[in-house]
Amino acid sequence: MESLKKKTVRGVAWSTVDRLSVEGIKFLVMIIIARKLSPSDYGIVGMLAIFIAVSDSLINSGFSQALIRKQDRTEVDNSTVFYFNVVVSLLLYAVLYFVAPAVAEFYEEPLLKPVMRVMCLLIVITSFAIVQRALLTANIDFKTQTKASAIASLVSGAVGVYLAYHGYGVWTLVYQQLTNNGLNTLLLWLLSKWRPQLTFSWHSFQGLFSFGSKLMMVGLLDTIYNNLYQLVIGKFYSSSSLGFFTRARHFAEFPASNVTMILQRVTYPVLCTIQEDNDKLSTIYRRMLKLSAFAMFPILTGLAAVSYSLVDMLIGEKWHEAATLLIPICFSMMWYPVNSINLNLLQVKGRSDLFLKIEIVKKIMGLSILAATLPFGVLIMCYGIVLSTVLSLLINTYYTGVMINVGFIRQMRDIMPTFLVCVVMFAAVYYVQFLMGSSWLSLVVGILLGAAIFFSLTYIFRFSELEELFTIIKNRNGK
C-alpha cells in the first residue's frame, strides 16, 4: 500500500505540472491572441466545437476508461482499440467533410465551409494517440505526457501568436490547434514504448465495448449538452455573442477543468485497485471532496468578483461583455469538481449503465432549462446553467449516498463551511473593486483582499483543509 501511495503522490505531482504548465501556456497564448482577433473569430471556431467534440466521443467510445480499468489488459486489447479508433476517425472525417456546406448554410456563415474541412483533421490526428495516452495514464505516468504536451503547447503557441500578428484571423486558431495536436501525437509516439500489433480481436472488442459503450453514450450526451449552448447561441444570436460566451467559459474552465482533470487522471486508476473496499472509498472520496472544494471555491468566486477588471486588463475592453457572462459561469463551474468526483464513483464501481441512465435524466432537465431561458438572452441562459448544475448535484449525490453512504447531506456538511467563507469573500471583493480607478488597481486590491479574507477566516475557524495544506508544505520544505 505504501508503494501505491508513493505512486499516487508522484502521479498527482506530474499531473499537476502537466495540466498547469500546458494549460497555463495555452491561457497566456489565448490572452495574446485575443487582443488581435475579434469576438467573431472565436465565435466561428466555437460553432464547430460540437462537431469535433462529438466525433472525439465516438472515436474513443469509452475505450480509454475501459483499458485503464481493466487490470489484465493484453496487447490484443490495445491493438484492437487502436485500429478501431483510427478507422472510425477516418469515416467521421469523411462525413464531416461532405456536410461542411450544410453546416455553413445552417449558421449562414460561408467561411465555415473551408474552416470546418481543415479543422476537422484534428479528429484523425488525435485518434492515433488515444491508446498511448490511456496506457500512460493506467501506469500513472504523467511525466511522459507532460513532456509531449508542454512542447506541443509552446510550439503551437508561438505559431498562433505569429499568425495572429500577421493578419490570419480565424485561421490563426485553426492552424494553432492543428499544430498542437499533431506535435503532441508525434511526441507521444516517440516517447511511448507501445506500438500496435497487426491484430484485431472481436472478442476483445466486445469485452471492452460492453463497459466502454455506456461511457461513450454518457460522453456523447455530455458533449452534446455542453456544446449545445454554443450551437444555439451561434444560430439564434450573433457570432460575436458566441465569442463572448466562449471566452467567458474559457476563463472559468481554466481552473475548474484543470483541477478536476488532475484529480481524475490520478485517482481513477488508483481507486480502481480498491474498488471493492467501500470504507476506504468513502474515506478517500470525502477527503477529495473537501480538498477540491477548498481549492476551487475561492478561485472561482474570486474570479467572478474581479471579472470586469480581469477581462478588461488581459484581453481589452472590446471583451467587456464576456466579463458579465463570466460571473454566473463561475458559480456554475465551481461545482464541476464536486459533480465529477461523484460521477467518478460509478466508473470505479463499474456501473456505467447507471451512469448512462442518470446522465439522460440530467440532460433532459438541462434541455428544459435551456429552452426556457433561450428567449431571454445569453446572460439569462448562463444563470440557467447555474440552476442546472445545482439540480445535477442533487441527482449525483443521491447515488453516491446509496453506494458508499456519502450522500448530499454529508457532502454539504463537508464543503458548506468553505462555500460560506467564499460567499463572504465574493461580496467584499465585488463591491470594493468598483471603488478603484483602474483595472490594474482593482485587480491587485481584489486579489489581495480576497486572499486575506479567505485565509484569515479559514485559519480562525481552524479548517482541517488549511492545516493539511500547511502540513504538505512543511513536509516538502523538510525534504
N, C-alpha and C positions, 0 to 999 in steps of 0.2 A: 504493500500500500504506500510505503514511503517513496518508492520509485515512481509510482503513479502520481503522487503529489508533486514531486520534483518535475516530472514531465509536464504536468498541468501548469505549474508556475512558469516554466520555460516557454510553454506554448502561449500563455497569456502575454508574457513579455514580448515575444516576437510578433504575435498577432496585433498587439497594441502598436508596436513600431510600424508594422505593415500598414495598418489602417490609418494611423495618424500621419505617417510620413507621406504615403501615397495620396490620401485624400487631402492632406494639407497642401501638397504641391498642386493638386487639381483646383483646390479652393483659391489659392493665390493666383493661379493662371486665369481662373474664371474672373477674378476681380479685374485683372489687367485687360482681358479681352472684352469684358462687359463695358468698359469705358470707351471702347472703339466701336463695338457693334450696337445695333438698335434692339429695343424690345421685340420688334417684329422678326428680326433674325432668329432670336431664340424661340419665338413663337412658331416659326416654320419647322424648326427641328423638333419642337415639342409635339407638333401634330403627328409626327412619325413614331413617337415613343411607344405608343400602344402596339404598333405592328412589330417592332423589334422585340419588345418585352414578351409579347405573346409567343413569338417564334422561339425565343430562348427557352420559354417554359416547355414548349412542345419538343424541342430538341433534347433537353435534359430529361424530361419525363420522370423526374424524381429519382433517376438512376444514381445521381451523385450521393444523395442521402442513403439510398439502398446499399451502395457499395461501402460507404462509411460504416453503416450499421452492421453489415454482415461481417462477423468475426472470422469466418472461414472462407473468405473470398479467394478465388483462383485466377490464374492468368486467362483462363477461358472466359470468366465473368468480365474481366477488364476489357479484353479484346471485343467481346460481344457488344458491350456498351459503346466502345469507341466507334465501331463501324456503324452501329445504329445511329449515333449522333451525327456522323458525317453525312450519311445518306439522307437522313431527314432534313438536315440543314440545306443540302443542295436542292431538294424538292421544294422546300419552303421558299428559298430564294427565287426559284423559277416562278412560283406562284406570285410572289410579291412584285417581281419584275414586270409581269404582264398586267397586274391590276394597278400599277402605278398611275396610268392615265385616269382611271376611275377615281382613285383617291384624290388626285389633283382637282378633278371636277367636283367631287363632294365638298371639298374645302373652298372651291373657287379660287385656287391658288396655283397657277400654271407652273411655277418654279418647283413645285413639289414633285413633279414627274421625274426630272433628271436627278434631283436630290435624293429621292427615295431609291432609285435604281442603284445609285452609288453607295448610299449609306447602309443599305440592307446587306451589303457584303460583310458587315460586322457579324452577321449570323453564321456564315460559313467559317469565318476566321476563328470565332470563339469555339465552335464545335470541336476543333482539333485539339483543344487543351482541357476539355472538361474532365477526362479521366485522370490526367496528370494532376490536376488541381484536387480532385477528390482523394486520390491516393496520398498526396502530401498532407491533406487535412486529416485523413484517417490516422496517419502516423504522427500527428500533431507537429508537423514540420512546417512552420510558418517562416522560418529563416529563408528557405529557398524561394518561397512565394514572395517574400519581401524584396529580395534582390531583383526578381523579374519585374515586379510591379513598380518599384521605385525608379528603376532605369527607364522603363517604358513611359512612366509619367513625366519624367524630366525631359526626355527627348520629344515626346508628343506635345508637352507644354511649350517647349521652345519653338516647335513647328507652328503651333497655334498662335503664339504671340507674333511671330514673323508674318504669318498670313493676315492676321487682323490689322497689323500696321501697314500692310501693303494693299489694303482695299479688297480683300477677298470676300468680305461679307459673310453670308450664311455658310459658304463653302469652307470657311475657317473652322467651323465646328465639325463639319463632316470629315475633313481631312485629319483634323486633330484626333478624332475618335478612331478612325481607321489606323492611324499610326500607332496609337496607344495599344489597341487590341492586337494588331499584327505583331508588334515588337514583343508584347507580353507573351503571346503564344509561342513565338520563336524562342524566347529565352527559357520558357518552361520546358520546351523540348530539349534544349541544350543542357539545362541544369538538372533535369529529372533523368533517372536511370531507366525508367519504364519505357518500353516500346511495344506497340501492338503486335500480336502474333497473327499469322494467317489462319484464323479460325473464328467460327461463329457458331454458337450453340443455341438452338431454340429452347432447350431445356433450361439453360442458364437465363435466357431472356425472359421466359415465363416466370421463373422464380423471382427475379429482380423486379419484373414488371408488376407482379401481384402486390408488392409493397409500394413500389415507386409510382404506379399509375394513380393511386389515391392521392399521393403528394403532387403528382402532375396536375390533377384536377383542382386541387387546392391552390397550387401555384397559378394555374390559369385564371381561376376565379379572382384570386388576389391581384394578379397582374392586370387583368381587365378592369377590375374595380378601381385600382389605384391610378390607372391611366385614363379611366373614363372621364374624369374631370377635365383632363387636357383635351380629350376628343370633343366633349360637349362645349367647353369654353371656346375652342378653336372654331367650332361650327356656328355657335349662336352669338358669339361675341367676336372681337377683332383679334388679329394675330398679336397685336400689342398687349391686349388684356391677357392673352395666354402667356406672353413673355413675362409680364409682371408676376403672374401666378407661379410660373416655373422657377423664376429667380427667388421668390419668397420661399417656396417649398425647398429649394436647394439650400438656402441658408439654415432652415430648421432641420433638414435631414442630415446635414453635415455632422452635427454632434450626435443626434439620436440614432441614426442608422449605423454609424461607426462604432459607438459603444456597444450597441446591440450585437453587431456582427462580431466584435471581439469576444463577447461572452458566448455567443452561439457556436462560433467556429471551434472554440476550445472545449466548452462544457459538453457539447453534444457527443463527440466521440468518447469523452471520459465518462459521462453518465451512462452511456450505453453499456459500460462494463459493470455497472451496479444497478442495472435496470430492474432487478428483482427485489432489491432491498428498499422497501418503502420508507423505513425510518431514516436511512441515510439520504434518500432522495428528498424527503420532507425537510430535513435539516439544511441541506445544501440549497434547496430552492428558496427557502425563507431568507437565507443569507444573501443569495444572489439578488433577490427582490429588493432587500433593504439597501444593499450597496449600489445597485443600479439606480434606484430612486435618489439616493444621496448624491450620486454623480450627475444624473440627468436633470432632475427637477430644478436645481439652482441655475444650471447653464441655460436651459430653455426659457425659464421665467425671466431670467436676466436678459436674455436675447430679445424677448418680447418687450421688455421695459425700455431698452435702448434702441429699438428697431429703427426709428427715424434718424437718429444720429449716426448709427452704424451704416445704414444703406446710403445716406447722403454722402458720408465721408469716403466710403470704399468704392462705390460704383457711380456716384454722381446723382444730382437732383433729378435727372430725367427718369430715374428709377424710383422716385418718391412714392408712387402708388404701391409699389411692392412692399414698402415698409408697413403700410396699413394692413395688407393681407398677412404679413408675417406674424402679427400678434395672435390671431386665432389659430393659425397653423402651428405656432409654437406650443400653444396649450393643448393642441391635439397630439403633436409628436412627442410630448413629454411622457405620454402613456404608452408609447410604442415599445420601449424595452420591457415594460411590465406585461403587456399583451403577448409579446414574442416569447418571453420566458414561460408563461403559462402554456402557450401552444407547443413549446418545445417538449413538454412532458408527454404529450400524445405521441410524438415521434419516438421518444425514448421507450415508451411502453409498447410501441408497435401498433398503436391504434390509429393508423392512417385512415381507416374507414370512418371513425368518429370525427377525426379531423375534417374530413370532407363534408360530413353532414352539418357540423356547426358552422363551417365557412359558408355553406349555401344559405343557411338561415340568416347569418350576419350580412351577407351581400344583398339579399332581398330587402332586408331592413335598410341597408345603406342606400340602395337604389331608390327606395321610397323617399328617403330624406333628400336625396339629390333632386328628384323630380319636384318635390315640394318647394325647394329653395331656388331652383333654376330661374324662375321668372323675376326674382328679386335682386339679381346682380351677383357678381363674383364674391364680394365681401360676405354676403349672407350665406352663400354656398360654403365658404370657409368655416363659418360658425356652425353650419350643418355638419361639417366633418368632425368638429369637436363633439357634438351630440352623438354621432355615430360611433366615435371611438369609445366614449363612456359606456354606451349600451353594449358594445362588443366586449368590454372588460367584464361586465356583469355575466355574460354568457361564458366567456373563457374561464373565469374563476370558479364557476359552478363545477365544471368537470375536474378542475384541479382539486377541489374540495372532495369530490367523490373518490378520486384515485388515491390521494395521499393526505387527505384531511387538512389541506391548506386552501380553504375557500375564500370567498370575498371578504367576509368579516375579519378573518385572521390576517389577510393580506393588508386590508385597510388599517388595521391596528398597527401593523409593522411600518407602513410607509406614510400614514397620515401626519405624524409629527413633522417629518421633512416637508410635506406638502404645505402645512400651515406656516412654517417658517418662510417658505418661498413666497407665499401669498403676501406676507408682511414685507418681504424684501421687494417684491414687484411693485407694490403700492408706493413705497417710499421712492424707489428709483424712477418710476414712471413720471411722477409729478415733479421731482427735483430736476430732472434733465431739461424741462422746459423753462427753468429759471436761468439757464446758461445762454450765453450769446452765440457760441459757435458749436459746430458739430464735434470738433475735437475736444473742447472743454466738457461738453455734455457727456460724451462717451467716456472720457477718463474719469470724471467725477462719478458717473453712474456705475462704472465697473468697480471703483474703489469703495463706494458706498454699499453696493450690493454685496461685495465680498465681506466687508466689515460686519454688516448686519447678519449675514448667514453664518459666518464662523463664530461670531460672538454669541448668538442665540444657541447654536448647537453646542458650544462649549459650556455655556451657563447651565443648560439643561442636560448636560452630560450624555450626548448622543453616543451610543456604542460604535456607530459607524465612524465617527470622528476619532475616537480612541483607537479603533482598528487601523485607520489611516496613519495616525501618528506612530503606531507600533511598526507598521510596514516600513515607513520612512526611517525609523530608528534602526531597525534591523538591517536595512540596506546600507545605512551610513556606517554601521558597526562592522560590516564586511570590508 
